[in-house]
Amino acid sequence: MKHPLLRLIATRPQLLADHAEAYAALIGDEVGATAAVWKRRALFGATALCLGGVAAVLGGVAFMLWAVMPAAGLHAPWALIAAPALPALIALGCGLEARRAQGAAFAELRRQVGIDFSMLRQASAP
């Protein structure tokens, strides 16, 4: 007795071509979605890295100003903390968003392949 898949290939090859075309469209969609997630992660990661560098430089400048200025000469000492704190907080937020922006790559494709294999197992079961 022939396997149902072989019978389908012999009698209705257009169905398999349509199925392969649907798989190609699904792969294209999954690649696009995964690329969008990776771009988002890269953008947030690069922003976090740049703002972290800005915060470090501003922190160093603030520390040097604090070290050389007498305490009585500082008109707004809170500015020495606020200047590096703002980019540091934004960098922290961007870093957390970059870590959060993860998707299950090709989850729908895996699910569809699993469904197709289970249908093949059912069709070939006695």
KEGU-435031 format. One line per field, with one value per residue: residue number from 1; residue in three letters; y, z, x of N, C-alpha, C in turn. Coordinates in nm, 4 decimals, decimal comma, padded with zeros to 6 digits. Each point is the difference from the previous one (the first is absolute). Example, Ala and Ser with C-alpha at 12.3 -4.5 7.8 and 13.67 -1.06 7.14 Angstrom:
// residues 2
nr (1	2)
rest (ALA	SER)
n.py (-00,5690	00,1050)
n.pz (00,7800	-00,0720)
n.px (01,3190	-00,0350)
ca.py (00,1190	00,1190)
ca.pz (00,0000	00,0060)
ca.px (-00,0890	00,0820)
c.py (00,1200	00,1090)
c.pz (00,0000	00,0730)
c.px (00,0900	-00,0770)
END
This chain:
// residues 126
nr (1	2	3	4	5	6	7	8	9	10	11	12	13	14	15	16	17	18	19	20	21	22	23	24	25	26	27	28	29	30	31	32	33	34	35	36	37	38	39	40	41	42	43	44	45	46	47	48	49	50	51	52	53	54	55	56	57	58	59	60	61	62	63	64	65	66	67	68	69	70	71	72	73	74	75	76	77	78	79	80	81	82	83	84	85	86	87	88	89	90	91	92	93	94	95	96	97	98	99	100	101	102	103	104	105	106	107	108	109	110	111	112	113	114	115	116	117	118	119	120	121	122	123	124	125	126)
rest (MET	LYS	HIS	PRO	LEU	LEU	ARG	LEU	ILE	ALA	THR	ARG	PRO	GLN	LEU	LEU	ALA	ASP	HIS	ALA	GLU	ALA	TYR	ALA	ALA	LEU	ILE	GLY	ASP	GLU	VAL	GLY	ALA	THR	ALA	ALA	VAL	TRP	LYS	ARG	ARG	ALA	LEU	PHE	GLY	ALA	THR	ALA	LEU	CYS	LEU	GLY	GLY	VAL	ALA	ALA	VAL	LEU	GLY	GLY	VAL	ALA	PHE	MET	LEU	TRP	ALA	VAL	MET	PRO	ALA	ALA	GLY	LEU	HIS	ALA	PRO	TRP	ALA	LEU	ILE	ALA	ALA	PRO	ALA	LEU	PRO	ALA	LEU	ILE	ALA	LEU	GLY	CYS	GLY	LEU	GLU	ALA	ARG	ARG	ALA	GLN	GLY	ALA	ALA	PHE	ALA	GLU	LEU	ARG	ARG	GLN	VAL	GLY	ILE	ASP	PHE	SER	MET	LEU	ARG	GLN	ALA	SER	ALA	PRO)
n.py (-00,1178	00,0956	00,0746	00,0572	00,0303	-00,1222	-00,0471	00,0883	-00,0347	-00,1234	00,0170	00,0715	00,0140	00,0569	-00,0938	-00,0830	00,0426	-00,0036	-00,1197	-00,0302	00,0533	-00,0654	-00,1053	00,0278	00,0225	-00,1116	-00,0583	00,0581	-00,0307	-00,1219	-00,0007	00,0554	-00,0808	-00,1029	00,0433	00,0226	-00,1166	-00,0556	00,0677	-00,0309	-00,1243	00,0007	00,0579	-00,0734	-00,1055	00,0468	00,0309	-00,1150	-00,0565	00,0724	-00,0147	-00,1252	00,0118	00,0608	-00,0899	-00,0888	00,0589	00,0186	-00,1252	-00,0272	00,0727	-00,0531	-00,1160	00,0319	00,0451	-00,1071	-00,0663	00,0817	-00,0075	00,1090	-00,0619	00,1063	-00,0344	-00,1123	00,0561	-00,1057	-00,0490	00,0159	00,1023	-00,0102	-00,0230	00,1043	00,0660	-00,0804	00,0360	00,1080	00,0151	-00,0099	00,0729	00,0855	-00,0064	00,0094	00,0953	00,0545	-00,0190	00,0394	00,1007	00,0146	-00,0215	00,0889	00,0678	-00,1104	-00,0615	-00,0848	-00,0102	00,0180	00,0519	00,0854	00,0130	00,0015	00,0829	00,0656	-00,0070	00,0299	00,0906	00,0385	-00,0090	00,0591	00,0823	00,0079	00,0136	00,0830	00,0580	-00,0154	00,0348	-00,1272)
n.pz (00,0000	-00,0830	00,0314	00,0851	00,0477	-00,0274	00,0478	00,0981	00,0072	-00,0138	00,0832	00,1021	-00,0920	-00,0516	00,0713	-00,0368	-00,1237	00,0180	00,0544	-00,0972	-00,0810	00,0685	-00,0039	-00,1273	-00,0106	00,0679	-00,0705	-00,1082	00,0452	00,0290	-00,1150	-00,0583	00,0683	-00,0249	-00,1245	00,0068	00,0627	-00,0883	-00,0970	00,0583	00,0181	-00,1258	-00,0367	00,0798	-00,0439	-00,1247	00,0160	00,0605	-00,0949	-00,0946	00,0500	00,0105	-00,1202	-00,0430	00,0656	-00,0490	-00,1194	00,0017	00,0398	-00,0916	-00,0876	00,0405	-00,0006	-00,1167	-00,0418	00,0514	-00,0590	-00,1023	00,0103	00,0690	00,1094	00,0486	-00,0961	00,0425	-00,1079	-00,0746	00,1206	-00,0003	-00,0712	00,0962	00,0646	-00,0283	-00,0298	00,0775	00,0949	-00,0686	-00,0626	00,1265	00,0413	-00,0990	00,0252	00,1274	-00,0276	-00,0807	00,0960	00,0885	-00,0799	-00,0171	00,1289	00,0144	-00,0980	00,0513	-00,1113	-00,0064	-00,0396	-00,1073	00,0987	-00,0837	-00,0526	00,1218	00,0344	-00,1145	00,0141	00,1278	-00,0418	-00,0946	00,0878	00,0869	-00,1018	-00,0306	00,1319	00,0096	-00,1115	00,0550	00,1033	00,0394)
n.px (00,0840	-00,0369	00,1028	-00,0858	00,1183	00,0451	-00,1145	00,0151	00,1278	-00,0421	-00,0998	00,0492	00,0937	-00,1083	-00,0604	00,0975	-00,0177	-00,1319	00,0194	00,0853	-00,0899	-00,0924	00,0815	00,0207	-00,1301	-00,0225	00,0957	-00,0505	-00,1205	00,0420	00,0655	-00,1064	-00,0806	00,0803	00,0116	-00,1309	-00,0121	00,0828	-00,0643	-00,1139	00,0432	00,0440	-00,1129	-00,0755	00,0683	00,0004	-00,1282	-00,0201	00,0732	-00,0566	-00,1218	00,0389	00,0550	-00,1104	-00,0714	00,0857	-00,0034	-00,1320	-00,0016	00,0922	-00,0671	-00,1159	00,0649	00,0542	-00,1163	-00,0561	00,1016	-00,0129	-00,1310	00,0129	-00,0381	00,0554	00,0836	-00,0553	-00,0523	00,0210	00,0300	-00,1311	00,0478	00,0940	-00,1120	-00,0784	00,1114	00,0722	-00,0872	-00,0323	00,1170	00,0430	-00,1023	00,0195	00,1306	-00,0317	-00,0878	00,0902	00,0886	-00,0903	-00,0309	00,1305	00,0081	-00,1000	00,0539	-00,0483	00,0066	-00,0989	00,1255	-00,0746	-00,0725	-00,0545	00,1208	00,0549	-00,0980	00,0156	00,1319	-00,0193	-00,0868	00,0848	00,0990	-00,0795	-00,0344	00,1301	00,0252	-00,1030	00,0442	00,1180	-00,0766	00,0176)
ca.py (00,1178	00,1225	00,1020	00,1050	00,1137	-00,0370	00,0036	00,1416	00,0541	-00,0534	00,0371	00,1426	00,0709	00,1425	00,0198	00,0103	00,1273	00,1048	-00,0134	00,0517	00,1450	00,0520	-00,0064	00,1083	00,1245	-00,0033	00,0238	00,1418	00,0768	-00,0255	00,0675	00,1427	00,0280	-00,0198	00,1105	00,1193	-00,0133	00,0179	00,1419	00,0715	-00,0280	00,0672	00,1427	00,0292	-00,0306	00,1051	00,1208	-00,0190	00,0085	00,1406	00,0806	-00,0409	00,0727	00,1410	00,0093	-00,0180	00,1220	00,1052	-00,0335	00,0348	00,1459	00,0453	-00,0348	00,0927	00,1314	-00,0090	-00,0101	00,1228	00,1173	-00,0008	-00,0288	00,1251	00,0579	-00,0717	00,0641	-00,1031	-00,1295	-00,1055	-00,0133	-00,0950	-00,1344	-00,0107	-00,0031	-00,1372	-00,0916	-00,0078	-00,0979	-00,1333	-00,0593	-00,0328	-00,1155	-00,1166	-00,0340	-00,0573	-00,1320	-00,0923	-00,0211	-00,0857	-00,1374	-00,0446	-00,0095	-00,1297	-00,0754	-00,1397	-00,0019	-00,1083	-00,0820	-00,0408	-00,0994	-00,1254	-00,0514	-00,0515	-00,1240	-00,1015	-00,0402	-00,0792	-00,1320	-00,0805	-00,0460	-00,1090	-00,1200	-00,0526	-00,0564	-00,1236	-00,0988	-00,1051)
ca.pz (00,0000	-00,0120	00,1046	-00,0465	-00,0552	-00,1365	-00,0805	-00,0189	-00,0952	-00,1331	-00,0517	00,0121	00,0333	00,0208	00,1437	00,0650	-00,0424	00,0776	00,1380	00,0029	-00,0152	00,1289	00,0889	-00,0379	00,0511	00,1455	00,0310	-00,0264	00,1093	00,1226	-00,0122	00,0166	00,1403	00,0793	-00,0318	00,0685	00,1422	00,0128	-00,0221	00,1197	00,1053	-00,0331	00,0187	00,1438	00,0549	-00,0395	00,0731	00,1388	00,0047	-00,0212	00,1151	00,1114	-00,0171	00,0310	00,1453	00,0609	-00,0224	00,0835	00,1393	00,0222	00,0028	00,1248	00,1096	-00,0036	00,0449	00,1442	00,0662	-00,0072	00,0457	00,1426	00,0242	00,0073	-00,1330	-00,0842	00,0060	-00,0208	00,0081	-00,0523	-00,1438	-00,0179	00,0044	-00,1006	-00,1365	-00,0468	00,0385	-00,1044	-00,1046	00,0586	00,0145	-00,1332	-00,0454	00,0718	-00,0613	-00,1331	00,0187	00,0419	-00,1162	-00,0942	00,0513	-00,0017	-00,1384	-00,0564	-00,0505	-00,0303	-00,1419	-00,0815	00,0791	-00,0852	-00,0944	00,0754	00,0282	-00,1244	-00,0339	00,0928	-00,0446	-00,1227	00,0324	00,0693	-00,1026	-00,0739	00,0847	00,0033	-00,1304	-00,0236	00,1054	-00,0518)
ca.px (-00,0840	00,0789	-00,0131	-00,0916	00,0741	00,0391	-00,1219	-00,0320	00,0985	-00,0290	-00,1314	-00,0320	00,1245	-00,0261	-00,0220	00,1307	00,0602	-00,0670	00,0468	00,1372	-00,0107	-00,0448	00,1160	00,0915	-00,0582	00,0133	00,1412	00,0244	-00,0603	00,0753	00,1290	-00,0266	-00,0307	00,1211	00,0918	-00,0504	00,0343	00,1454	00,0298	-00,0444	00,0984	00,1261	-00,0190	-00,0014	00,1314	00,0943	-00,0376	00,0420	00,1460	00,0410	-00,0391	00,0852	00,1260	-00,0250	-00,0155	00,1316	00,0784	-00,0574	00,0319	00,1403	00,0107	-00,0626	00,0905	00,1140	-00,0479	-00,0230	00,1301	00,0789	-00,0770	-00,0316	-00,1417	-00,0745	-00,0064	-00,0959	-00,1310	-00,1024	00,0683	-00,0869	00,0249	00,1106	-00,0587	-00,1055	00,0539	00,0257	-00,1076	-00,1024	00,0340	00,0167	-00,1329	-00,0501	00,0781	-00,0516	-00,1285	00,0251	00,0597	-00,1061	-00,0881	00,0722	-00,0055	-00,1389	-00,0468	00,0349	-00,1134	00,0271	00,0338	-00,0540	-00,0917	-00,1129	00,0518	00,0152	-00,1338	-00,0567	00,0714	-00,0504	-00,1340	00,0135	00,0552	-00,1013	-00,0940	00,0646	00,0013	-00,1373	-00,0325	00,0752	-00,0316	-00,0910)
c.py (00,1247	00,0919	00,1110	00,1213	-00,0290	00,0027	00,1452	00,0650	-00,0449	00,0533	00,1500	00,0796	00,1494	00,0302	00,0154	00,1289	00,1163	-00,0011	00,0555	00,1518	00,0650	-00,0033	00,1123	00,1348	00,0075	00,0271	00,1466	00,0888	-00,0148	00,0693	00,1503	00,0374	-00,0134	00,1119	00,1283	-00,0038	00,0236	00,1460	00,0819	-00,0205	00,0732	00,1506	00,0367	-00,0285	00,1065	00,1303	-00,0100	00,0136	00,1444	00,0861	-00,0397	00,0691	00,1473	00,0184	-00,0151	00,1256	00,1138	-00,0251	00,0340	00,1501	00,0540	-00,0301	00,0945	00,1401	00,0020	00,0006	00,1334	00,1236	-00,0078	-00,0167	00,1272	00,0625	-00,0700	00,0626	-00,1021	-00,1374	-00,1158	-00,0231	-00,0968	-00,1443	-00,0176	-00,0142	-00,1421	-00,0958	-00,0155	-00,0948	-00,1409	-00,0691	-00,0388	-00,1211	-00,1278	-00,0444	-00,0632	-00,1396	-00,1035	-00,0308	-00,0902	-00,1454	-00,0565	-00,0291	-00,1292	-00,0680	-00,1439	-00,0099	-00,1269	-00,0925	-00,0506	-00,1054	-00,1353	-00,0641	-00,0633	-00,1294	-00,1134	-00,0504	-00,0884	-00,1388	-00,0868	-00,0494	-00,1139	-00,1282	-00,0634	-00,0665	-00,1323	-00,1047	-00,1015	00,0084)
c.pz (00,0000	00,1184	-00,0517	-00,0599	-00,1431	-00,0926	-00,0316	-00,1004	-00,1418	-00,0565	00,0017	00,0392	00,0272	00,1482	00,0747	-00,0393	00,0768	00,1453	00,0144	-00,0146	00,1306	00,1025	-00,0314	00,0503	00,1516	00,0427	-00,0227	00,1104	00,1291	-00,0044	00,0194	00,1451	00,0879	-00,0260	00,0693	00,1485	00,0206	-00,0205	00,1232	00,1149	-00,0253	00,0228	00,1484	00,0652	-00,0329	00,0731	00,1459	00,0135	-00,0143	00,1204	00,1263	-00,0064	00,0329	00,1509	00,0706	-00,0157	00,0876	00,1486	00,0334	00,0076	00,1305	00,1187	00,0037	00,0460	00,1510	00,0761	00,0014	00,0509	00,1511	00,0178	00,0048	-00,1376	-00,0918	00,0158	-00,0139	00,0054	-00,0523	-00,1490	-00,0277	00,0035	-00,1131	-00,1414	-00,0449	00,0310	-00,1107	-00,1133	00,0561	00,0158	-00,1353	-00,0564	00,0681	-00,0595	-00,1368	00,0098	00,0426	-00,1146	-00,1032	00,0457	-00,0078	-00,1412	-00,0643	-00,0457	-00,0230	-00,1511	-00,0653	00,0776	-00,0858	-00,1009	00,0688	00,0271	-00,1256	-00,0428	00,0916	-00,0398	-00,1235	00,0287	00,0741	-00,0983	-00,0818	00,0818	00,0045	-00,1314	-00,0241	00,1082	-00,0556	00,0608)
c.px (00,0889	-00,0256	-00,0917	00,0705	00,0438	-00,1202	-00,0388	00,0949	-00,0344	-00,1314	-00,0278	00,1247	-00,0216	-00,0248	00,1321	00,0715	-00,0630	00,0465	00,1418	-00,0004	-00,0459	00,1139	00,0988	-00,0512	00,0135	00,1437	00,0353	-00,0558	00,0797	00,1365	-00,0178	-00,0267	00,1242	00,1009	-00,0447	00,0339	00,1487	00,0396	-00,0374	00,0984	00,1311	-00,0110	00,0006	00,1343	00,1027	-00,0295	00,0433	00,1516	00,0478	-00,0354	00,0759	00,1355	-00,0144	-00,0122	00,1344	00,0859	-00,0523	00,0251	00,1438	00,0213	-00,0576	00,0906	00,1200	-00,0414	-00,0221	00,1325	00,0746	-00,0742	-00,0203	-00,1512	-00,0832	-00,0169	-00,0989	-00,1374	-00,1129	00,0672	-00,0849	00,0238	00,1149	-00,0493	-00,1005	00,0550	00,0347	-00,1155	-00,1038	00,0394	00,0212	-00,1347	-00,0593	00,0747	-00,0470	-00,1331	00,0158	00,0614	-00,1022	-00,0949	00,0677	-00,0029	-00,1406	-00,0476	00,0478	-00,1271	00,0405	00,0213	-00,0550	-00,0928	-00,1155	00,0440	00,0175	-00,1358	-00,0599	00,0674	-00,0457	-00,1379	00,0094	00,0563	-00,1007	-00,1055	00,0600	00,0030	-00,1386	-00,0361	00,0718	-00,0259	-00,1000	-00,1386)
END
